[in-house]
Amino acid sequence: METPAVPAYSRQAQLAAFNRLLDILDDLREKCPWDRKQTMESLRHLTIEETYELSEAILTQDMPEIKKELGDVLLHLVFYAKIAAEQGEFDLAEVLNAQCDKLVFRHPHIYGDTKADTEEEVKKNWESLKLKEGNKSVLAGVPSSLPSMVKAMRIQEKARGVGFDWDEPSKVWEKVEEEIAEFKAEFDKPHLSPQDKAKATDELGDVFFSLINFARFLELNPEEALAKTNQKFIHRFQYLEQAAAAQGKKLSEMTLAQMDVYWNEAKTKTS
């Protein structure tokens, strides 16, 4: 089977569309009460929401929805630059040029004489260059506000970038088993005191961290894996609700064994 040809999108058309967006935002900022009122702070939570919606569309491989959500995210980015320009801080051209300069600087194997033939070499160069930019730690660039699972992935990736990593998967899995055993030892008690629960919480965190590390070692994305499992559970549970309702039953009045019948049906009919 031949690979489908990539559409020949016009650079001129893309620039014209981007310019149109800038013109429309100028109009809205001047004439629309809602757009005129917005600040970086008021847009922040909306931007986070739009980013999650884009992530959801990517997971479901819904290309029309991806296109829509990309537009929403792009609008927010342009909006932030517009607000900064109004405050005399910077404009969109400065944002874009600063990004271009950073890309050139961090890709000396493309724009300079550095040699990097593998992805790992590129990552090591990248972290080394970021230290030269003023970061005191390779972990300094990990945002404190990231969701914990994503943050763990980024921490591990950055540590790997400077060579702090396991040599082989078997060693990583041994660490997973070790952490699970330590966690089990904490909760496998007749009664858990507040101190026991605190210790068990610590050990559970170690289990999650080691599992994320193992997934990273296998080049699996644990965030994506959990997101897909969440979706799968939602689809199956909604099937359970609908099937029970079709039989005139309420879940709250059913036994777990009765619900399991529909749940097993759902496993064969939903992904």
VOBA-1610 file (N, C-alpha, C; in pm, whole numbers, padded with zeros to 5 digits, always signed):
BEGIN
Met+00084-00119+00000Met+00000+00000+00000Met+00087+00124+00000Glu+00057+00217-00086Glu+00137+00338-00095Glu+00100+00434+00019Thr+00203+00504+00066Thr+00179+00604+00170Thr+00106+00723+00110Pro-00005+00767+00173Pro-00078+00881+00118Pro+00010+01004+00109Ala-00007+01078+00002Ala+00073+01200-00018Ala+00032+01305+00085Val+00132+01377+00136Val+00105+01485+00230Val+00054+01605+00152Pro-00059+01663+00192Pro-00112+01780+00119Pro-00010+01892+00114Ala-00002+01958+00000Ala+00093+02068-00018Ala+00030+02198+00029Tyr+00034+02220+00162Tyr-00025+02341+00217Tyr+00060+02462+00179Ser-00005+02569+00145Ser+00063+02691+00101Ser+00111+02772+00221Arg+00241+02805+00223Arg+00293+02891+00329Arg+00224+03027+00326Gln+00197+03075+00207Gln+00131+03205+00194Gln-00010+03201+00254Ala-00082+03090+00231Ala-00217+03077+00285Ala-00213+03070+00438Gln-00113+03001+00492Gln-00101+02989+00637Gln-00070+03123+00701Leu+00020+03198+00640Leu+00052+03331+00692Leu-00067+03425+00683Ala-00143+03413+00573Ala-00261+03497+00557Ala-00366+03466+00664Ala-00383+03336+00695Ala-00478+03296+00798Ala-00434+03345+00936Phe-00303+03338+00961Phe-00251+03385+01089Phe-00270+03536+01101Asn-00247+03607+00994Asn-00266+03752+00994Asn-00413+03787+01017Arg-00502+03705+00959Arg-00645+03726+00980Arg-00681+03711+01128Leu-00623+03611+01194Leu-00646+03592+01337Leu-00601+03713+01416Leu-00485+03768+01382Leu-00435+03887+01452Leu-00530+04004+01434Asp-00581+04022+01311Asp-00674+04132+01285Asp-00804+04116+01363Ile-00857+03994+01366Ile-00981+03968+01439Ile-00962+03992+01588Leu-00849+03947+01642Leu-00823+03967+01785Leu-00811+04116+01818Asp-00750+04192+01728Asp-00742+04338+01747Asp-00882+04397+01756Asp-00971+04353+01666Asp-01109+04403+01667Asp-01181+04366+01797Leu-01168+04240+01835Leu-01237+04193+01954Leu-01187+04262+02080Arg-01058+04282+02086Arg-00999+04347+02203Arg-01048+04491+02217Glu-01079+04552+02106Glu-01125+04691+02106Glu-01277+04702+02124Lys-01353+04608+02065Lys-01498+04627+02055Lys-01582+04533+02141Cys-01528+04416+02180Cys-01608+04317+02254Cys-01588+04334+02405Pro-01695+04354+02481Pro-01682+04373+02627Pro-01610+04257+02696Trp-01640+04132+02654Trp-01576+04018+02719Trp-01428+04013+02688Asp-01393+04024+02559Asp-01251+04017+02520Asp-01172+04133+02577Arg-01234+04249+02584Arg-01165+04367+02637Arg-01132+04350+02785Lys-01214+04274+02855Lys-01199+04256+03000Lys-01090+04157+03038Gln-01051+04069+02946Gln-00962+03958+02981Gln-00821+04004+03018Thr-00764+03930+03114Thr-00625+03948+03156Thr-00554+03813+03144Met-00423+03813+03162Met-00352+03686+03162Met-00405+03594+03271Glu-00436+03652+03386Glu-00485+03572+03498Glu-00623+03513+03468Ser-00711+03591+03405Ser-00845+03540+03377Ser-00844+03434+03268Leu-00747+03441+03178Leu-00737+03344+03070Leu-00671+03213+03114Arg-00593+03220+03221Arg-00509+03106+03259Arg-00588+02977+03274His-00696+02978+03354His-00770+02853+03377His-00839+02805+03250Leu-00877+02901+03163Leu-00939+02863+03036Leu-00837+02795+02944Thr-00714+02844+02948Thr-00608+02784+02867Thr-00580+02641+02911Ile-00578+02620+03042Ile-00557+02484+03094Ile-00670+02392+03047Glu-00793+02442+03052Glu-00907+02363+03007Glu-00896+02330+02858Glu-00858+02429+02777Glu-00845+02406+02633Glu-00735+02304+02604Thr-00627+02308+02682Thr-00518+02214+02661Thr-00561+02071+02691Tyr-00640+02055+02797Tyr-00692+01922+02828Tyr-00788+01874+02720Glu-00868+01964+02665Glu-00960+01926+02559Glu-00883+01883+02434Leu-00772+01951+02405Leu-00687+01910+02293Leu-00628+01772+02319Ser-00582+01750+02443Ser-00526+01620+02479Ser-00629+01509+02461Glu-00753+01535+02502Glu-00860+01437+02488Glu-00884+01404+02341Ala-00885+01508+02257Ala-00908+01486+02114Ala-00795+01404+02052Ile-00673+01427+02097Ile-00559+01352+02045Ile-00571+01205+02085Leu-00611+01179+02210Leu-00625+01042+02257Leu-00731+00965+02177Thr-00838+01034+02139Thr-00945+00969+02064Thr-00920+00974+01913Gln-00809+01037+01873Gln-00771+01047+01731Gln-00883+01108+01647Asp-00947+01208+01706Asp-01056+01279+01639Asp-00998+01401+01569Met-00961+01386+01441Met-00891+01492+01371Met-00972+01622+01359Pro-01103+01617+01328Pro-01179+01743+01326Pro-01176+01815+01461Glu-01185+01736+01570Glu-01182+01797+01703Glu-01041+01849+01735Ile-00938+01778+01692Ile-00800+01826+01711Ile-00782+01961+01642Lys-00832+01972+01520Lys-00820+02098+01446Lys-00889+02211+01522Lys-01008+02184+01575Lys-01083+02284+01650Lys-01008+02325+01776Glu-00959+02227+01852Glu-00892+02257+01978Glu-00757+02325+01956Leu-00688+02291+01849Leu-00564+02362+01816Leu-00592+02510+01794Gly-00703+02538+01727Gly-00741+02677+01706Gly-00766+02750+01837Asp-00834+02682+01931Asp-00861+02743+02061Asp-00732+02772+02138Val-00640+02675+02138Val-00513+02694+02208Val-00432+02805+02142Leu-00428+02806+02008Leu-00353+02908+01936Leu-00408+03048+01966Leu-00539+03059+01972Leu-00600+03188+02006Leu-00551+03237+02142His-00546+03147+02238His-00501+03186+02373His-00357+03235+02370Leu-00271+03166+02297Leu-00130+03206+02292Leu-00116+03345+02232Val-00189+03369+02125Val-00186+03501+02061Val-00243+03606+02155Phe-00348+03568+02229Phe-00413+03661+02322Phe-00315+03706+02430Tyr-00238+03613+02486Tyr-00140+03649+02589Tyr-00038+03750+02534Ala+00011+03726+02413Ala+00108+03817+02352Ala+00046+03953+02327Lys-00081+03954+02289Lys-00152+04081+02266Lys-00161+04161+02395Ile-00196+04095+02505Ile-00205+04163+02634Ile-00069+04217+02676Ala+00036+04137+02657Ala+00171+04181+02693Ala+00213+04303+02611Ala+00175+04304+02483Ala+00209+04419+02397Ala+00138+04545+02446Glu+00014+04529+02489Glu-00061+04644+02541Glu+00005+04700+02667Gln+00070+04612+02742Gln+00137+04654+02866Gln+00279+04702+02841Gly+00322+04700+02713Gly+00456+04744+02678Gly+00565+04647+02718Glu+00530+04519+02735Glu+00627+04419+02778Glu+00696+04351+02660Phe+00619+04294+02570Phe+00672+04229+02450Phe+00556+04207+02354Asp+00589+04177+02229Asp+00482+04147+02134Asp+00504+04007+02076Leu+00414+03966+01989Leu+00418+03831+01934Leu+00546+03805+01855Ala+00595+03907+01785Ala+00719+03890+01708Ala+00835+03855+01800Glu+00841+03920+01917Glu+00947+03890+02012Glu+00934+03747+02066Val+00811+03705+02091Val+00787+03568+02138Val+00838+03468+02036Leu+00799+03488+01910Leu+00836+03394+01805Leu+00986+03395+01778Asn+01045+03513+01774Asn+01189+03521+01748Asn+01271+03462+01862Ala+01224+03483+01985Ala+01294+03423+02099Ala+01287+03271+02091Gln+01173+03219+02049Gln+01160+03073+02035Gln+01250+03022+01923Cys+01255+03093+01813Cys+01341+03054+01702Cys+01488+03055+01745Asp+01528+03160+01816Asp+01667+03168+01864Asp+01699+03050+01956Lys+01603+03015+02043Lys+01626+02904+02136Lys+01639+02772+02061Leu+01555+02752+01962Leu+01562+02629+01883Leu+01695+02615+01811Val+01742+02725+01754Val+01871+02723+01684Val+01983+02693+01783Phe+01979+02759+01900Phe+02083+02741+02001Phe+02087+02598+02053Arg+01968+02539+02070Arg+01960+02406+02129Arg+01971+02294+02027His+01992+02328+01902His+02012+02227+01798His+02144+02253+01724Pro+02255+02252+01799Pro+02384+02277+01734Pro+02423+02167+01635His+02360+02048+01647His+02385+01940+01552His+02319+01969+01417Ile+02231+02069+01415Ile+02168+02110+01290Ile+02226+02242+01242Tyr+02242+02338+01335Tyr+02284+02473+01299Tyr+02428+02502+01340Gly+02501+02399+01384Gly+02639+02420+01424Gly+02724+02299+01389Asp+02832+02279+01465Asp+02927+02173+01436Asp+02916+02053+01528Thr+02823+02056+01624Thr+02807+01945+01719Thr+02754+01822+01648Lys+02801+01706+01691Lys+02756+01579+01632Lys+02657+01511+01727Ala+02542+01474+01673Ala+02441+01401+01751Ala+02360+01318+01653Asp+02388+01188+01652Asp+02322+01100+01555Asp+02204+01024+01613Thr+02188+01028+01745Thr+02079+00953+01809Thr+01995+01048+01893Glu+01874+01001+01925Glu+01784+01079+02010Glu+01847+01104+02147Glu+01916+01003+02203Glu+01976+01017+02335Glu+02085+01123+02334Glu+02164+01127+02228Glu+02269+01230+02219Glu+02209+01369+02210Val+02098+01381+02139Val+02030+01509+02128Val+01981+01554+02265Lys+01922+01462+02342Lys+01870+01496+02475Lys+01981+01538+02570Lys+02095+01468+02564Lys+02206+01505+02651Lys+02260+01644+02616Asn+02272+01671+02487Asn+02316+01803+02444Asn+02218+01910+02492Trp+02090+01877+02479Trp+01983+01970+02517Trp+01996+02010+02664Glu+02011+01911+02754Glu+02021+01940+02897Glu+02149+02016+02929Ser+02256+01983+02860Ser+02382+02054+02881Ser+02370+02201+02842Leu+02304+02226+02732Leu+02285+02363+02685Leu+02195+02442+02778Lys+02094+02377+02835Lys+02005+02446+02927Lys+02078+02488+03054Leu+02176+02407+03097Leu+02258+02447+03211Leu+02342+02570+03177Lys+02389+02576+03054Lys+02466+02691+03011Lys+02381+02818+03006Glu+02249+02799+02988Glu+02158+02913+02984Glu+02132+02971+03122Gly+02179+02903+03226Gly+02163+02957+03361Gly+02089+02868+03457Asn+02031+02757+03412Asn+01964+02665+03504Asn+02068+02605+03599Lys+02042+02610+03730Lys+02135+02556+03828Lys+02120+02406+03844Ser+02010+02351+03798Ser+01985+02207+03809Ser+01916+02160+03683Val+01943+02036+03644Val+01875+01982+03526Val+01726+01965+03553Leu+01688+01967+03682Leu+01546+01953+03717Leu+01477+02088+03733Ala+01552+02197+03716Ala+01496+02330+03739Ala+01384+02363+03641Gly+01388+02301+03523Gly+01289+02334+03422Gly+01160+02257+03433Val+01146+02173+03537Val+01022+02096+03555Val+00924+02182+03634Pro+00814+02224+03573Pro+00718+02311+03644Pro+00661+02244+03768Ser+00655+02319+03878Ser+00603+02263+04003Ser+00455+02232+03994Ser+00383+02296+03901Ser+00238+02279+03892Ser+00195+02164+03802Leu+00289+02091+03743Leu+00252+01979+03658Leu+00177+01873+03738Pro+00081+01803+03673Pro+00021+01687+03741Pro+00131+01589+03781Ser+00112+01522+03895Ser+00220+01442+03954Ser+00275+01335+03861Met+00188+01268+03784Met+00238+01163+03696Met+00324+01221+03585Val+00277+01329+03525Val+00355+01395+03419Val+00486+01449+03476Lys+00479+01504+03596Lys+00599+01559+03659Lys+00702+01450+03684Ala+00657+01333+03730Ala+00749+01222+03753Ala+00818+01182+03623Met+00741+01177+03515Met+00799+01144+03384Met+00906+01244+03344Arg+00876+01373+03361Arg+00972+01477+03321Arg+01097+01472+03408Ile+01081+01449+03538Ile+01197+01438+03627Ile+01288+01324+03582Gln+01228+01210+03553Gln+01306+01093+03513Gln+01373+01115+03377Glu+01302+01177+03285Glu+01360+01204+03153Glu+01480+01297+03163Lys+01467+01400+03248Lys+01576+01495+03263Lys+01697+01432+03332Ala+01672+01346+03431Ala+01782+01277+03497Ala+01854+01185+03398Arg+01775+01119+03312Arg+01834+01032+03210Arg+01920+01113+03112Gly+01877+01238+03088Gly+01950+01322+02994Gly+02094+01348+03032Val+02126+01334+03162Val+02265+01352+03206Val+02326+01219+03251Gly+02261+01108+03213Gly+02319+00977+03238Gly+02278+00910+03367Phe+02188+00973+03447Phe+02145+00912+03572Phe+02025+00823+03542Asp+02051+00696+03516Asp+01945+00604+03477Asp+01993+00462+03493Trp+01898+00369+03491Trp+01929+00228+03498Trp+01990+00180+03367Asp+02060+00066+03374Asp+02124+00012+03254Asp+02034-00082+03175Glu+01942-00150+03246Glu+01861-00249+03176Glu+01724-00262+03244Pro+01621-00302+03167Pro+01485-00309+03220Pro+01469-00401+03340Ser+01543-00512+03344Ser+01527-00607+03455Ser+01557-00542+03589Lys+01655-00452+03591Lys+01690-00384+03716Lys+01577-00289+03758Val+01516-00225+03658Val+01405-00134+03688Val+01287-00212+03744Trp+01259-00329+03686Trp+01147-00409+03734Trp+01173-00462+03875Glu+01298-00495+03904Glu+01333-00538+04040Glu+01300-00427+04139Lys+01324-00305+04099Lys+01293-00190+04185Lys+01142-00177+04205Val+01065-00201+04101Val+00918-00198+04112Val+00872-00302+04214Glu+00924-00423+04201Glu+00884-00531+04293Glu+00926-00499+04437Glu+01043-00440+04451Glu+01090-00401+04584Glu+00997-00298+04647Glu+00956-00198+04568Glu+00868-00094+04620Glu+00729-00149+04653Ile+00679-00241+04570Ile+00548-00303+04598Ile+00553-00381+04729Ala+00663-00453+04751Ala+00678-00531+04874Ala+00682-00438+04996Glu+00751-00326+04984Glu+00759-00230+05095Glu+00623-00168+05122Phe+00548-00140+05016Phe+00413-00086+05033Phe+00323-00188+05101Lys+00330-00313+05057Lys+00247-00419+05116Lys+00278-00435+05264Ala+00404-00424+05300Ala+00442-00440+05440Ala+00380-00331+05527Glu+00355-00214+05469Glu+00298-00104+05545Glu+00147-00116+05564Phe+00075-00160+05460Phe-00071-00167+05475Phe-00119-00303+05524Asp-00031-00403+05523Asp-00070-00538+05562Asp-00061-00553+05714Lys-00142-00471+05784Lys-00143-00473+05930Lys-00289-00474+05977Pro-00316-00527+06096Pro-00455-00533+06145Pro-00521-00396+06152His-00446-00298+06203His-00500-00162+06216His-00393-00063+06172Leu-00436+00037+06097Leu-00342+00138+06050Leu-00356+00265+06132Ser-00249+00303+06199Ser-00247+00429+06273Ser-00223+00543+06174Pro-00244+00668+06216Pro-00212+00780+06126Pro-00068+00776+06077Gln+00023+00731+06165Gln+00163+00720+06125Gln+00181+00610+06021Asp+00108+00500+06038Asp+00114+00391+05941Asp+00063+00438+05804Lys-00047+00513+05806Lys-00104+00563+05681Lys-00008+00659+05611Ala+00060+00741+05690Ala+00157+00835+05631Ala+00271+00758+05566Lys+00317+00653+05636Lys+00426+00572+05581Lys+00379+00497+05457Ala+00256+00443+05462Ala+00201+00372+05346Ala+00186+00465+05227Thr+00148+00591+05255Thr+00137+00691+05147Thr+00271+00714+05080Asp+00376+00723+05162Asp+00511+00740+05107Asp+00549+00621+05019Glu+00520+00503+05069Glu+00556+00382+04993Glu+00474+00369+04865Leu+00347+00411+04870Leu+00264+00408+04750Leu+00320+00503+04645Gly+00366+00619+04689Gly+00430+00712+04597Gly+00551+00651+04530Asp+00630+00576+04608Asp+00747+00508+04552Asp+00706+00403+04448Val+00594+00333+04475Val+00544+00234+04379Val+00509+00302+04247Phe+00432+00411+04256Phe+00393+00483+04135Phe+00516+00534+04058Phe+00611+00592+04132Phe+00730+00649+04069Phe+00810+00541+03997Ser+00824+00424+04061Ser+00901+00316+04000Ser+00828+00257+03879Leu+00694+00248+03886Leu+00618+00198+03771Leu+00627+00294+03652Ile+00620+00424+03682Ile+00635+00524+03577Ile+00774+00513+03516Asn+00873+00490+03599Asn+01010+00476+03550Asn+01022+00354+03458Phe+00959+00243+03498Phe+00964+00122+03416Phe+00894+00145+03283Ala+00779+00212+03286Ala+00706+00243+03163Ala+00792+00329+03071Arg+00858+00429+03129Arg+00946+00515+03049Arg+01058+00434+02986Phe+01112+00338+03062Phe+01221+00256+03012Phe+01177+00173+02892Leu+01048+00134+02891Leu+00994+00056+02780Leu+00939+00146+02669Glu+00957+00278+02686Glu+00907+00378+02590Glu+00754+00373+02581Leu+00692+00351+02698Leu+00547+00360+02710Leu+00514+00487+02786Asn+00402+00548+02753Asn+00362+00672+02819Asn+00256+00639+02925Pro+00290+00643+03053Pro+00194+00605+03157Pro+00075+00698+03165Glu+00093+00826+03137Glu-00019+00920+03137Glu-00120+00881+03030Glu-00070+00850+02911Glu-00158+00808+02802Glu-00226+00675+02835Ala-00150+00584+02896Ala-00206+00453+02931Ala-00321+00468+03031Leu-00300+00552+03134Leu-00404+00571+03234Leu-00524+00645+03176Ala-00498+00742+03089Ala-00608+00815+03025Ala-00695+00720+02943Lys-00632+00629+02871Lys-00708+00533+02791Lys-00785+00435+02880Thr-00725+00396+02992Thr-00795+00308+03085Thr-00916+00380+03145Asn-00899+00508+03178Asn-01012+00587+03229Asn-01127+00589+03127Gln-01091+00613+03000Gln-01192+00615+02895Gln-01261+00480+02883Lys-01182+00374+02890Lys-01236+00239+02879Lys-01333+00211+02994Phe-01296+00251+03114Phe-01384+00229+03230Phe-01514+00306+03213Ile-01503+00432+03167Ile-01623+00514+03148Ile-01718+00448+03048His-01663+00402+02935His-01747+00338+02832His-01816+00213+02887Arg-01742+00133+02961Arg-01798+00009+03014Arg-01901+00036+03125Phe-01871+00133+03208Phe-01965+00164+03316Phe-02094+00224+03260Gln-02082+00307+03157Gln-02201+00364+03096Gln-02283+00256+03026Tyr-02216+00156+02969Tyr-02289+00042+02913Tyr-02365-00030+03024Leu-02298-00050+03137Leu-02361-00114+03252Leu-02485-00037+03296Glu-02474+00095+03305Glu-02589+00177+03344Glu-02705+00163+03245Gln-02672+00171+03116Gln-02776+00166+03013Gln-02841+00028+03006Ala-02760-00078+03018Ala-02814-00213+03012Ala-02904-00241+03131Ala-02864-00194+03248Ala-02947-00214+03367Ala-03078-00136+03354Ala-03067-00012+03306Ala-03187+00070+03291Ala-03284+00008+03191Ala-03229-00052+03085Ala-03315-00117+02984Ala-03393-00233+03044Gln-03342-00291+03152Gln-03411-00401+03220Gln-03492-00351+03339Gly-03503-00218+03350Gly-03579-00159+03459Gly-03513-00172+03594Lys-03380-00182+03597Lys-03307-00200+03721Lys-03226-00076+03757Lys-03205-00054+03886Lys-03119+00053+03934Lys-02991-00008+03991Leu-02879+00052+03959Leu-02751-00003+04007Leu-02748-00009+04160Ser-02807+00090+04225Ser-02802+00095+04371Ser-02878-00019+04435Glu-02966-00084+04356Glu-03046-00195+04410Glu-02994-00331+04364Met-02884-00333+04288Met-02830-00457+04235Met-02710-00503+04317Thr-02687-00633+04318Thr-02567-00687+04383Thr-02448-00673+04286Leu-02329-00683+04340Leu-02210-00675+04256Leu-02210-00788+04153Ala-02256-00907+04194Ala-02260-01021+04100Ala-02354-00991+03983Gln-02468-00925+04011Gln-02560-00890+03904Gln-02499-00785+03810Met-02430-00689+03870Met-02366-00587+03787Met-02254-00645+03703Asp-02186-00746+03758Asp-02075-00808+03685Asp-02121-00872+03554Val-02246-00917+03549Val-02299-00977+03426Val-02294-00874+03313Tyr-02344-00754+03344Tyr-02344-00648+03243Tyr-02202-00598+03215Trp-02121-00596+03321Trp-01982-00549+03304Trp-01906-00641+03208Asn-01927-00770+03221Asn-01861-00866+03132Asn-01913-00853+02990Glu-02042-00821+02976Glu-02094-00794+02843Glu-02027-00672+02783Ala-02010-00570+02867Ala-01948-00445+02821Ala-01807-00468+02770Lys-01735-00559+02835Lys-01596-00586+02796Lys-01587-00643+02655Thr-01694-00708+02610Thr-01693-00765+02475Thr-01748-00669+02371Lys-01815-00563+02419Lys-01882-00472+02324Lys-01824-00332+02321Thr-01736-00299+02416Thr-01673-00167+02418Thr-01523-00185+02423Ser-01453-00084+02376Ser-01306-00089+02376Ser-01250-00020+02498
//
